[in-house]
Amino acid sequence: MRIRQLLSRRQRRVGRMMINAETLYQIRFVYRLSLDELGALIGVSKSHLHRVEKGERPLSDRLRQSLIEALELNESKLQRITDIYYEFIKRG
C-alpha cells in the first residue's frame, strides 16, 4: 500500500512539474496532432484543449495524468519533445 501511495504521489508531482499549457502545445505540435485527435486520445473536447492551450482554462491533474499515460511520457521523453520543438522553431 505504501509503495502505491508513493508512486501515485510521484506521478502527480511529475505531471505538475512537467506539463503546462505551453508544453501541451509543444507535445501536440511535435506529434502533429490536431486538437480533435489529441482530445479523442485523452478524452476531452477540442474546445477544452484550445482553451487550456490559450491559458483560458487550467490544466487539471486529470488531464496531465491522461497525457502522461496516453503518450507514455516521462521526464526524458518530454525534454526531447521540447528540444525537437525548439529545434524546429529555430530553423524557422
ROLUMFI-27701 format. One record per residue (C-alpha): z, x, y; residue number from 0. Coordinates in nm, 2 decimals, always signed. Each point is the difference from the previous one (the first is absolute). Example, Ala and Ser with C-alpha at 12.3 -4.5 7.8 and 13.67 -1.06 7.14 Angstrom:
<pts>
+0.78, +1.23, -0.45, 0
-0.07, +0.14, +0.34, 1
</pts>
This chain:
<pts>
+0.00, +0.00, +0.00, 0
+0.09, +0.28, +0.24, 1
-0.34, +0.17, -0.05, 2
-0.19, -0.32, +0.07, 3
+0.19, -0.05, +0.32, 4
-0.07, +0.36, +0.11, 5
-0.37, -0.04, -0.08, 6
-0.02, -0.33, +0.18, 7
+0.17, +0.15, +0.31, 8
-0.23, +0.31, -0.01, 9
-0.31, -0.22, -0.02, 10
+0.11, -0.20, +0.30, 11
+0.08, +0.32, +0.20, 12
-0.33, +0.16, -0.09, 13
-0.18, -0.32, +0.10, 14
+0.17, -0.01, +0.34, 15
-0.05, +0.37, +0.06, 16
-0.36, +0.02, -0.09, 17
-0.18, -0.32, +0.09, 18
-0.04, -0.16, +0.35, 19
-0.28, -0.20, +0.17, 20
-0.20, +0.32, +0.07, 21
+0.02, +0.13, -0.36, 22
-0.09, -0.34, -0.13, 23
-0.32, +0.02, +0.20, 24
-0.06, +0.36, -0.12, 25
+0.05, -0.11, -0.36, 26
-0.25, -0.28, +0.04, 27
-0.25, +0.23, +0.18, 28
+0.02, +0.27, -0.26, 29
-0.03, -0.24, -0.29, 30
-0.28, -0.18, +0.18, 31
+0.16, -0.34, -0.05, 32
-0.05, -0.30, +0.22, 33
+0.29, -0.21, +0.12, 34
-0.10, -0.26, -0.26, 35
-0.01, +0.26, -0.28, 36
+0.33, +0.16, +0.08, 37
+0.16, -0.34, +0.06, 38
-0.11, -0.12, -0.34, 39
+0.13, +0.32, -0.17, 40
+0.35, -0.04, +0.15, 41
+0.02, -0.38, +0.03, 42
-0.02, -0.06, +0.37, 43
-0.26, -0.15, +0.23, 44
-0.24, +0.20, +0.20, 45
+0.13, -0.15, +0.33, 46
+0.35, +0.12, -0.09, 47
-0.12, +0.35, -0.07, 48
-0.19, +0.00, +0.32, 49
+0.31, -0.10, +0.19, 50
+0.20, +0.27, -0.17, 51
-0.26, +0.27, +0.08, 52
+0.00, -0.11, +0.36, 53
+0.38, +0.01, +0.03, 54
+0.02, -0.37, +0.05, 55
+0.20, -0.05, -0.33, 56
+0.25, +0.23, -0.16, 57
-0.08, +0.18, -0.32, 58
+0.24, -0.16, -0.25, 59
+0.17, +0.19, -0.28, 60
-0.18, -0.24, -0.24, 61
-0.34, +0.10, +0.14, 62
+0.09, +0.37, -0.01, 63
+0.11, -0.03, -0.36, 64
-0.31, -0.19, -0.09, 65
-0.22, +0.28, +0.15, 66
+0.20, +0.27, -0.18, 67
-0.04, -0.18, -0.33, 68
-0.36, -0.12, +0.03, 69
-0.13, +0.34, +0.11, 70
+0.25, +0.21, -0.19, 71
+0.10, +0.18, +0.32, 72
+0.24, +0.29, +0.02, 73
+0.08, +0.24, +0.27, 74
-0.27, +0.25, -0.09, 75
-0.27, -0.26, -0.05, 76
+0.08, -0.16, +0.33, 77
-0.01, +0.34, +0.17, 78
-0.35, +0.06, -0.15, 79
-0.11, -0.34, +0.13, 80
+0.12, +0.09, +0.35, 81
-0.17, +0.34, -0.03, 82
-0.33, -0.15, -0.10, 83
+0.02, -0.26, +0.28, 84
+0.05, +0.27, +0.26, 85
-0.27, +0.23, -0.14, 86
-0.24, -0.29, +0.02, 87
+0.11, -0.09, +0.36, 88
-0.03, +0.37, +0.11, 89
-0.36, +0.02, -0.12, 90
-0.06, -0.31, +0.21, 91
</pts>
